[in-house]
Amino acid sequence: MTRQLKIVVEKTSDGYVAYPLGIKGVVVGQGDTYEEALADVKSAIRFHIETFGPHVLDLDPPVLEAFIAETAVNL
């Protein structure tokens, strides 16, 4: 069974960090490149599902779309 997931990939000064949207629990991948971070998070997702069961994907309501927005916050 294949499931499409939305993945956020952030570029930082130390490399890349990736995490999925719409999964119960915390799953994070990282790497020196975009491709490494994406491969690492895919591996982490598989491990998370194997460890906690496929119900971690049963998020209701599901994430239909994802957007990145930027805003200012007064400190």
DSSP file (Angstrom, degrees, kcal/mol; ACC not computed):
  #  RESIDUE AA STRUCTURE BP1 BP2  ACC     N-H-->O    O-->H-N    N-H-->O    O-->H-N    TCO  KAPPA ALPHA  PHI   PSI    X-CA   Y-CA   Z-CA
    1    1 A M              0   0    0      0, 0.0     2,-0.4     0, 0.0     0, 0.0   0.000 360.0 360.0 360.0 135.6    0.0    0.0    0.0
    2    2 A T        -     0   0    0      2,-0.0     2,-0.4     0, 0.0     0, 0.0  -0.918 360.0-168.6-113.6 138.4    1.3    3.5   -0.9
    3    3 A R        -     0   0    0     -2,-0.4     2,-0.4     2,-0.0     0, 0.0  -0.995  17.8-135.0-127.9 128.9    0.3    6.6    0.9
    4    4 A Q        -     0   0    0     -2,-0.4     2,-0.3     2,-0.0    -2,-0.0  -0.692  28.5-176.4 -81.8 131.3    1.0   10.2   -0.3
    5    5 A L        -     0   0    0     -2,-0.4     2,-0.5    18,-0.0    17,-0.1  -0.937  26.3-123.5-126.8 151.1    2.3   12.5    2.4
    6    6 A K  E     -A   21   0A   0     15,-0.5    15,-2.8    -2,-0.3     2,-0.4  -0.834  29.3-163.5 -93.6 130.6    3.2   16.1    2.4
    7    7 A I  E     -A   20   0A   0     -2,-0.5     2,-0.5    13,-0.2    31,-0.0  -0.950  10.3-149.8-119.1 131.6    6.7   16.8    3.6
    8    8 A V  E     -A   19   0A   0     11,-3.1    11,-2.3    -2,-0.4     2,-0.5  -0.877  14.2-167.6 -97.0 129.9    8.2   20.1    4.7
    9    9 A V  E     -A   18   0A   0     -2,-0.5     2,-0.4     9,-0.2     9,-0.2  -0.980   2.0-166.6-121.3 123.1   11.9   20.5    4.0
   10   10 A E  E     -A   17   0A   0      7,-3.5     7,-2.5    -2,-0.5     2,-0.6  -0.903  13.0-143.0-110.9 135.0   13.7   23.4    5.7
   11   11 A K  E     +A   16   0A   0     -2,-0.4     5,-0.2     5,-0.2     2,-0.2  -0.855  28.8 173.1 -94.9 126.2   17.2   24.6    4.7
   12   12 A T  E >   -A   15   0A   0      3,-3.6     3,-1.1    -2,-0.6     0, 0.0  -0.677  50.2 -96.5-121.1 177.5   19.2   25.7    7.7
   13   13 A S  T 3  S+     0   0    0      1,-0.2     3,-0.1    -2,-0.2    -2,-0.0   0.720 125.6  49.6 -67.9 -18.7   22.9   26.8    8.2
   14   14 A D  T 3  S-     0   0    0      1,-0.2     2,-0.4    17,-0.0    -1,-0.2   0.437 125.4 -86.7 -98.2  -1.4   23.6   23.1    9.3
   15   15 A G  E <   -A   12   0A   0     -3,-1.1    -3,-3.6    15,-0.0     2,-0.4  -0.998  68.9 -29.9 135.1-139.5   21.9   21.4    6.3
   16   16 A Y  E     -AB  11  31A   0     15,-3.1    15,-1.9    -2,-0.4     2,-0.4  -0.932  40.0-164.6-125.4 144.2   18.3   20.3    5.7
   17   17 A V  E     -AB  10  30A   0     -7,-2.5    -7,-3.5    -2,-0.4     2,-0.4  -0.987  11.8-171.4-125.3 137.0   15.6   19.2    8.1
   18   18 A A  E     +AB   9  29A   0     11,-2.8    11,-2.9    -2,-0.4    -9,-0.2  -0.979   8.4 170.7-132.5 142.3   12.4   17.4    6.9
   19   19 A Y  E     -A    8   0A   0    -11,-2.3   -11,-3.1    -2,-0.4     2,-0.2  -0.993  27.3-121.3-149.6 145.8    9.2   16.5    8.6
   20   20 A P  E     -A    7   0A   0      0, 0.0     2,-0.4     0, 0.0     3,-0.3  -0.511  18.7-135.7 -85.4 153.2    5.8   15.1    7.4
   21   21 A L  E    S+A    6   0A   0    -15,-2.8   -15,-0.5    -2,-0.2    42,-0.1  -0.822  81.7  30.1-100.3 146.0    2.5   16.7    7.9
   22   22 A G  S    S+     0   0    0     -2,-0.4     2,-0.4     1,-0.3    37,-0.3   0.763  84.2 120.7  82.6  25.6   -0.6   14.7    9.0
   23   23 A I        -     0   0    0     -3,-0.3     2,-0.4     2,-0.2    -1,-0.3  -0.975  64.6-120.7-121.1 137.2    1.1   12.0   11.1
   24   24 A K  S    S+     0   0    0     32,-2.6     2,-0.1    -2,-0.4    34,-0.0  -0.635  83.0  19.0 -73.7 126.2    0.4   11.4   14.8
   25   25 A G  S    S-     0   0    0     -2,-0.4     2,-0.5     2,-0.0    -2,-0.2  -0.428 101.5 -59.1 103.7 178.2    3.7   11.7   16.7
   26   26 A V        +     0   0    0     -2,-0.1     2,-0.4     2,-0.0    -2,-0.1  -0.883  49.4 171.3-106.9 125.7    7.0   13.4   15.9
   27   27 A V        +     0   0    0     -2,-0.5     2,-0.4    -7,-0.2    18,-0.1  -0.995   6.1 170.5-134.4 125.9    9.0   12.3   12.8
   28   28 A V        -     0   0    0     -2,-0.4     2,-0.3    -9,-0.2    -9,-0.2  -0.993  11.3-172.4-138.8 142.9   12.0   14.2   11.6
   29   29 A G  E     -B   18   0A   0    -11,-2.9   -11,-2.8    -2,-0.4     2,-0.3  -0.911   8.0-173.4-126.5 159.5   14.7   13.6    9.0
   30   30 A Q  E     +B   17   0A   0     -2,-0.3     2,-0.3   -13,-0.2   -13,-0.2  -0.971   9.7 155.2-148.0 163.3   17.9   15.5    8.3
   31   31 A G  E     -B   16   0A   0    -15,-1.9   -15,-3.1    -2,-0.3     6,-0.1  -0.974  52.0-103.6-175.3 168.4   20.8   15.6    5.9
   32   32 A D  S    S+     0   0    0     -2,-0.3     2,-0.3   -17,-0.2    -1,-0.1   0.716 106.8  35.0 -75.7 -21.9   23.5   17.7    4.3
   33   33 A T  S  > S-     0   0    0    -17,-0.1     4,-2.3     1,-0.1     5,-0.2  -0.841  88.2-109.7-127.6 165.6   21.4   17.9    1.1
   34   34 A Y  H  > S+     0   0    0     -2,-0.3     4,-2.4     1,-0.2     5,-0.2   0.921 120.1  50.4 -57.0 -46.0   17.7   18.2    0.2
   35   35 A E  H  > S+     0   0    0      1,-0.2     4,-2.4     2,-0.2    -1,-0.2   0.880 109.4  50.1 -64.4 -39.3   17.8   14.6   -1.2
   36   36 A E  H  > S+     0   0    0      2,-0.2     4,-2.5     1,-0.2    -1,-0.2   0.911 111.5  48.3 -65.6 -42.2   19.5   13.2    2.0
   37   37 A A  H  X S+     0   0    0     -4,-2.3     4,-2.5     2,-0.2    -2,-0.2   0.907 112.4  48.9 -64.5 -41.4   16.9   14.9    4.3
   38   38 A L  H  X S+     0   0    0     -4,-2.4     4,-2.0     2,-0.2    -2,-0.2   0.915 112.9  46.8 -65.1 -43.4   14.0   13.6    2.2
   39   39 A A  H  X S+     0   0    0     -4,-2.4     4,-1.9     1,-0.2    -2,-0.2   0.893 112.9  50.8 -64.4 -39.1   15.4   10.0    2.1
   40   40 A D  H  X S+     0   0    0     -4,-2.5     4,-2.3     1,-0.2    -2,-0.2   0.903 110.3  47.7 -67.0 -41.4   16.1   10.2    5.9
   41   41 A V  H  X S+     0   0    0     -4,-2.5     4,-2.5     2,-0.2    -1,-0.2   0.868 109.3  54.0 -69.8 -34.2   12.5   11.4    6.7
   42   42 A K  H  X S+     0   0    0     -4,-2.0     4,-2.1     2,-0.2    -1,-0.2   0.915 110.6  46.8 -63.1 -41.1   11.1    8.6    4.5
   43   43 A S  H  X S+     0   0    0     -4,-1.9     4,-2.3     2,-0.2    -2,-0.2   0.905 112.0  50.7 -64.6 -41.4   13.1    6.1    6.5
   44   44 A A  H  X S+     0   0    0     -4,-2.3     4,-2.5     2,-0.2    -2,-0.2   0.870 108.5  52.3 -65.4 -36.9   11.9    7.7    9.7
   45   45 A I  H  X S+     0   0    0     -4,-2.5     4,-2.5     2,-0.2     5,-0.2   0.933 109.4  48.8 -63.6 -46.2    8.3    7.5    8.6
   46   46 A R  H  X S+     0   0    0     -4,-2.1     4,-2.5     1,-0.2    -2,-0.2   0.920 113.0  47.7 -59.6 -43.9    8.6    3.8    7.8
   47   47 A F  H  X S+     0   0    0     -4,-2.3     4,-2.4     2,-0.2    -1,-0.2   0.908 110.3  52.2 -63.1 -42.2   10.2    3.2   11.2
   48   48 A H  H  X S+     0   0    0     -4,-2.5     4,-2.7     2,-0.2     5,-0.3   0.907 112.0  45.7 -60.9 -43.6    7.4    5.2   12.9
   49   49 A I  H  X S+     0   0    0     -4,-2.5     4,-2.2     1,-0.2    -2,-0.2   0.906 113.2  49.4 -67.7 -41.9    4.7    3.2   11.2
   50   50 A E  H  < S+     0   0    0     -4,-2.5    -2,-0.2    -5,-0.2    -1,-0.2   0.875 117.1  42.6 -63.3 -36.3    6.4   -0.1   12.0
   51   51 A T  H  < S+     0   0    0     -4,-2.4    -2,-0.2    -5,-0.2    -1,-0.2   0.917 130.0  21.3 -76.8 -45.7    6.8    0.9   15.6
   52   52 A F  H  < S-     0   0    0     -4,-2.7     3,-0.2     1,-0.2    -3,-0.2   0.533 110.0-110.1-107.2  -8.6    3.4    2.4   16.4
   53   53 A G    ><  -     0   0    0     -4,-2.2     3,-1.6    -5,-0.3    -1,-0.2  -0.061  35.9 -72.3  97.8 160.4    1.2    0.9   13.7
   54   54 A P  G >  S+     0   0    0      0, 0.0     3,-1.9     0, 0.0     4,-0.2   0.632 113.6  83.2 -67.1 -13.9   -0.5    2.2   10.6
   55   55 A H  G >  S+     0   0    0      1,-0.3     3,-1.6    -3,-0.2    -2,-0.1   0.686  71.8  78.4 -65.1 -15.1   -3.1    4.1   12.7
   56   56 A V  G <  S+     0   0    0     -3,-1.6   -32,-2.6     1,-0.3    -1,-0.3   0.695  91.4  54.6 -64.9 -15.3   -0.6    7.0   13.0
   57   57 A L  G <  S+     0   0    0     -3,-1.9     2,-1.9   -34,-0.2    -1,-0.3   0.523  81.4  96.5 -91.5  -7.1   -1.6    7.9    9.5
   58   58 A D    <   +     0   0    0     -3,-1.6     2,-0.5    -4,-0.2    -1,-0.1  -0.465  50.3 160.0 -86.1  68.9   -5.3    8.1   10.4
   59   59 A L        -     0   0    0     -2,-1.9    -3,-0.0   -37,-0.3     4,-0.0  -0.794  34.5-129.7 -93.1 128.5   -5.5   11.8   10.9
   60   60 A D  S    S+     0   0    0     -2,-0.5    -2,-0.0     1,-0.2     3,-0.0  -0.970  94.5  25.8-126.4 117.3   -9.0   13.2   10.8
   61   61 A P  S    S-     0   0    0      0, 0.0    -1,-0.2     0, 0.0     3,-0.0   0.528  99.5-136.4 -81.6 154.4   -9.4   15.6    9.0
   62   62 A P        -     0   0    0      0, 0.0     2,-0.7     0, 0.0    -2,-0.1  -0.289  25.6 -97.2 -71.2 159.5   -6.5   14.9    6.7
   63   63 A V        +     0   0    0      1,-0.2     3,-0.1   -42,-0.1   -57,-0.1  -0.705  42.1 178.4 -76.8 116.4   -4.1   17.6    5.5
   64   64 A L        +     0   0    0     -2,-0.7     2,-0.3     1,-0.3    -1,-0.2   0.855  64.9   1.8 -88.7 -40.0   -5.5   18.6    2.0
   65   65 A E        -     0   0    0    -59,-0.0     2,-0.4     2,-0.0    -1,-0.3  -0.965  62.2-148.6-144.1 158.5   -3.0   21.3    1.2
   66   66 A A        -     0   0    0     -2,-0.3     2,-0.3    -3,-0.1    -3,-0.0  -0.996  13.8-174.8-132.5 139.1    0.1   22.8    2.8
   67   67 A F        -     0   0    0     -2,-0.4     2,-0.5     2,-0.0    -2,-0.0  -0.942  19.2-140.5-129.6 150.6    1.3   26.4    2.5
   68   68 A I        +     0   0    0     -2,-0.3     2,-0.3     2,-0.0    -2,-0.0  -0.968  28.5 178.5-110.0 125.9    4.4   28.2    3.7
   69   69 A A        -     0   0    0     -2,-0.5     2,-0.4     2,-0.0    -2,-0.0  -0.883  17.3-147.9-125.7 157.1    3.7   31.7    5.0
   70   70 A E        +     0   0    0     -2,-0.3     2,-0.3     2,-0.0    -2,-0.0  -0.982  21.5 167.0-126.5 138.7    5.9   34.4    6.5
   71   71 A T        -     0   0    0     -2,-0.4     2,-0.3     2,-0.0    -2,-0.0  -0.963  31.6-116.0-145.4 160.9    4.9   37.0    9.1
   72   72 A A        -     0   0    0     -2,-0.3     2,-0.4     2,-0.0    -2,-0.0  -0.782  23.5-164.1 -98.5 145.0    6.4   39.5   11.4
   73   73 A V        -     0   0    0     -2,-0.3     2,-0.3     0, 0.0    -2,-0.0  -0.997  19.9-126.9-129.6 127.8    6.1   39.2   15.2
   74   74 A N              0   0    0     -2,-0.4    -2,-0.0     1,-0.1     0, 0.0  -0.567 360.0 360.0 -72.7 133.2    6.9   42.0   17.6
   75   75 A L              0   0    0     -2,-0.3    -1,-0.1     0, 0.0     0, 0.0   0.382 360.0 360.0-108.8 360.0    9.4   41.0   20.3
